[in-house]
Amino acid sequence: MPLHIPTPLFESRALSAAAGRSVWLKLEAMQPPGSFKIRGIGLACEQYQRRGATRFISSSGGNAGIAVAYAGRMLGVPVVVVVPETTTERAKALIRAEGAELIVHGAAWHEANALAQSMVTPTDAFLHPFDDALLWQGHASMIDEVAQAGFKPDAVLLSVGGGGLLSGAVEGLQRNGWGDVPVLAVETAGADSFAQSLRAGARIELAGIASIATSLGARQVCERAFALSAQHPILSEVVTDQAAVAACRRFIGDHRIVVEPACGAALAPVYAKAAQLEPFDKVLVIVCGGVTATVEQLEQWSKQLA
Ligand SMILES: *Cc1c(COP(=O)(O)O)cnc(C)c1O
């Protein structure tokens, strides 16, 4: 049995009304560790265990680290997650609650990551948060479920951080014979490494991240995500933090589900009836989830950004 669960897929009355077209939701927020990440990380952890790994190491203080900790607990494999001092108490508590060993090290992620990398022995597996072919293969299963349900969307909306979700969704579309279904890749301003790369025609690296959507905060997207822009119809959209947070709040009212701004980013073009959705009658939104923001935090951001 895989470590992820099949998630609900349904047409949202409220979001369809907002967007003026049929909007379907793939509720990855319902995954046990709270985000789509368990699809790819679960598959990768199972593979690494089969290849002999006796410990999993991660340096993500976000949903990837939580997914690795969850996978390790389910597979009976010890997990070490090294996070920087900037990681929220909530994220640390969630990682510990999965029984993982948590090491807090360094002022920024690259320092935590360097320590994590230095700990990796030949019997350990290092789990990258987005740049691993096994992750993309696992993420693709969400599109398999949509195809199995018999629903073919005209376009897929999803958010982009390091591009693992994008790479996996495109793999899923292609392996289901849906190479013609475009993807609308959404980022927040200040974390828009994919949009800027498309514009530059080269994989650029941001000097820093200036968005509250920390789960989208990869300074550079993986090579795979950038290469796919030449192999698959991919449109790009950048929304403000304010729009992402507003979308999260509206989504609570519409569906009683709390997601991070990283996920609100993908909902924002729907609520804003974005021009880029114009050509599509039926759109599928990957509600990627995320557990590191609370309702109180969303309210606080909303006031700050107003
Ligand atoms: C990781 C994550 C993303 C971005 O995924 P990438 O594979 O890094 O592009 C978006 N939303 C949430 C909630 C995430 O955890």
The ligand as a MOL file (V3000), in Angstrom:
LIG
                    3D

  0  0  0     0  0            999 V3000
M  V30 BEGIN CTAB
M  V30 COUNTS 15 15 0 0 0
M  V30 BEGIN ATOM
M  V30 1 C 6.2930 22.1440 -1.5430 0
M  V30 2 C 5.0510 22.8740 -1.6820 0
M  V30 3 C 4.7440 23.5970 -2.8540 0
M  V30 4 C 5.6790 23.7340 -4.0080 0
M  V30 5 O 6.0860 22.4970 -4.5400 0
M  V30 6 P 7.4080 22.3810 -5.3960 0
M  V30 7 O 7.5090 20.9510 -5.7310 0
M  V30 8 O 8.5510 22.8500 -4.5440 0
M  V30 9 O 7.2440 23.2610 -6.5850 0
M  V30 10 C 3.5120 24.2270 -2.9140 0
M  V30 11 N 2.6500 24.1700 -1.9020 0
M  V30 12 C 2.8970 23.4930 -0.7710 0
M  V30 13 C 1.8830 23.4850 0.3040 0
M  V30 14 C 4.1090 22.8200 -0.6230 0
M  V30 15 O 4.3510 22.1380 0.4960 0
M  V30 END ATOM
M  V30 BEGIN BOND
M  V30 1 1 1 2
M  V30 2 1 2 3
M  V30 3 2 2 14
M  V30 4 1 3 4
M  V30 5 2 3 10
M  V30 6 1 4 5
M  V30 7 1 5 6
M  V30 8 2 6 7
M  V30 9 1 6 8
M  V30 10 1 6 9
M  V30 11 1 10 11
M  V30 12 2 11 12
M  V30 13 1 12 13
M  V30 14 1 12 14
M  V30 15 1 14 15
M  V30 END BOND
M  V30 END CTAB
M  END
